[in-house]
Amino acid sequence: QVQLVESGGGLVQPGGSLRLSCAVSGSIFSINRMGWYRQAPGKQRELVASITSGGSTNYADSVKGRFTISRDNAKNTVYLQMNSLKPEDTAVYYCKIGVVGGFYWGQGTQVTVSS
């Protein structure tokens, strides 16, 4: 059984930083793309950033220059470094991984940016 465990969310003031982690465990031969999505209240879930197994990255325009996605293939873990956080970044952040035959989601971690 595959599990994705996210951590690192919390309450932070505008301009602050957080680092999210998503550790994958279970029977997985290989992980292709890994990504972070977010869903704010009343809004649809949206892609924040993704990274391929080769390290190519993709970012939503709203986070370019502020967020950095990275992965440790040896640990099956993906990270999201979030700097210069804004109130509009407040959302539940979800990890998603793509594998042969499908994909998996994490349970989500709350990020709240507020003074």
LUMSENU-495611 format. One record per residue (C-alpha): z, x, y; residue number from 1. Coordinates in steps of 0.2 Angstrom, whole numbers, always signed. Each point is the difference from the previous one (the first is absolute). Layout:
N
<w->Z u->X v->Y kedren->NUM>
...
//
This chain:
115
<w->+0 u->+0 v->+0 kedren->1>
<w->-5 u->+7 v->+17 kedren->2>
<w->+13 u->-1 v->+14 kedren->3>
<w->-2 u->+4 v->+19 kedren->4>
<w->+16 u->+4 v->+9 kedren->5>
<w->-1 u->+0 v->+19 kedren->6>
<w->+13 u->+8 v->+11 kedren->7>
<w->+3 u->+6 v->+18 kedren->8>
<w->-1 u->-16 v->+10 kedren->9>
<w->+13 u->-6 v->+12 kedren->10>
<w->+3 u->-3 v->+18 kedren->11>
<w->-6 u->+12 v->+13 kedren->12>
<w->-2 u->+0 v->+19 kedren->13>
<w->-17 u->+0 v->+9 kedren->14>
<w->-6 u->+18 v->+0 kedren->15>
<w->+9 u->+5 v->-16 kedren->16>
<w->-6 u->+5 v->-17 kedren->17>
<w->+2 u->-5 v->-18 kedren->18>
<w->-7 u->+7 v->-16 kedren->19>
<w->-4 u->-12 v->-14 kedren->20>
<w->-1 u->+6 v->-18 kedren->21>
<w->-7 u->-9 v->-15 kedren->22>
<w->+3 u->+7 v->-17 kedren->23>
<w->-10 u->-6 v->-15 kedren->24>
<w->+7 u->+1 v->-18 kedren->25>
<w->-6 u->-7 v->-16 kedren->26>
<w->-15 u->+3 v->-11 kedren->27>
<w->-14 u->+5 v->+11 kedren->28>
<w->-14 u->+11 v->-5 kedren->29>
<w->-6 u->+4 v->+18 kedren->30>
<w->+2 u->-8 v->+17 kedren->31>
<w->-15 u->-2 v->+11 kedren->32>
<w->+2 u->-6 v->+17 kedren->33>
<w->+18 u->-3 v->+7 kedren->34>
<w->+3 u->-10 v->+16 kedren->35>
<w->+13 u->-8 v->+11 kedren->36>
<w->-2 u->-18 v->+7 kedren->37>
<w->+11 u->-10 v->+11 kedren->38>
<w->+3 u->-18 v->+3 kedren->39>
<w->+8 u->-7 v->+16 kedren->40>
<w->+7 u->-17 v->+1 kedren->41>
<w->-13 u->-13 v->+2 kedren->42>
<w->-14 u->+13 v->-3 kedren->43>
<w->-11 u->+5 v->-14 kedren->44>
<w->+3 u->+16 v->-10 kedren->45>
<w->-10 u->+14 v->+7 kedren->46>
<w->-4 u->+18 v->-5 kedren->47>
<w->+9 u->+13 v->+10 kedren->48>
<w->-6 u->+16 v->-9 kedren->49>
<w->-7 u->+6 v->-17 kedren->50>
<w->-3 u->+16 v->-8 kedren->51>
<w->-11 u->+5 v->-15 kedren->52>
<w->+4 u->+11 v->-14 kedren->53>
<w->-10 u->+14 v->+8 kedren->54>
<w->+10 u->-2 v->+17 kedren->55>
<w->-12 u->-10 v->+10 kedren->56>
<w->+9 u->-11 v->+12 kedren->57>
<w->-4 u->-17 v->+9 kedren->58>
<w->+10 u->-8 v->+14 kedren->59>
<w->+1 u->-16 v->+10 kedren->60>
<w->-5 u->+3 v->+18 kedren->61>
<w->+17 u->-6 v->+5 kedren->62>
<w->+9 u->+14 v->-8 kedren->63>
<w->-12 u->+14 v->+2 kedren->64>
<w->+8 u->+15 v->+8 kedren->65>
<w->+18 u->-6 v->-4 kedren->66>
<w->+1 u->-3 v->-19 kedren->67>
<w->-4 u->+13 v->-13 kedren->68>
<w->-3 u->-4 v->-19 kedren->69>
<w->+2 u->+13 v->-13 kedren->70>
<w->+3 u->+1 v->-19 kedren->71>
<w->+8 u->+11 v->-13 kedren->72>
<w->-11 u->-2 v->-16 kedren->73>
<w->+13 u->+10 v->-10 kedren->74>
<w->+13 u->-13 v->+4 kedren->75>
<w->-11 u->-15 v->+1 kedren->76>
<w->+7 u->-4 v->+17 kedren->77>
<w->-8 u->-5 v->+17 kedren->78>
<w->+7 u->+2 v->+17 kedren->79>
<w->-2 u->-8 v->+17 kedren->80>
<w->+6 u->+10 v->+15 kedren->81>
<w->+2 u->-12 v->+14 kedren->82>
<w->+2 u->+7 v->+18 kedren->83>
<w->+0 u->-7 v->+17 kedren->84>
<w->+5 u->-17 v->-8 kedren->85>
<w->-3 u->-16 v->+10 kedren->86>
<w->+7 u->-17 v->-1 kedren->87>
<w->-17 u->-6 v->-6 kedren->88>
<w->+3 u->+11 v->-16 kedren->89>
<w->+14 u->-11 v->-6 kedren->90>
<w->-5 u->-7 v->-17 kedren->91>
<w->+3 u->+1 v->-18 kedren->92>
<w->-9 u->+15 v->-6 kedren->93>
<w->-8 u->+0 v->-18 kedren->94>
<w->-6 u->+14 v->-11 kedren->95>
<w->-16 u->-3 v->-10 kedren->96>
<w->-8 u->+11 v->-13 kedren->97>
<w->-17 u->-1 v->-9 kedren->98>
<w->-2 u->+5 v->-18 kedren->99>
<w->-13 u->-2 v->-13 kedren->100>
<w->-1 u->-19 v->-3 kedren->101>
<w->+10 u->-6 v->+14 kedren->102>
<w->+13 u->+3 v->+13 kedren->103>
<w->+19 u->-2 v->+3 kedren->104>
<w->+11 u->-5 v->+15 kedren->105>
<w->+17 u->+5 v->+4 kedren->106>
<w->+14 u->-12 v->+5 kedren->107>
<w->-1 u->+4 v->+19 kedren->108>
<w->+12 u->+8 v->+12 kedren->109>
<w->+5 u->-7 v->+17 kedren->110>
<w->-4 u->+10 v->+16 kedren->111>
<w->+7 u->-6 v->+16 kedren->112>
<w->-3 u->+8 v->+17 kedren->113>
<w->+12 u->-7 v->+13 kedren->114>
<w->+11 u->+6 v->+14 kedren->115>
//
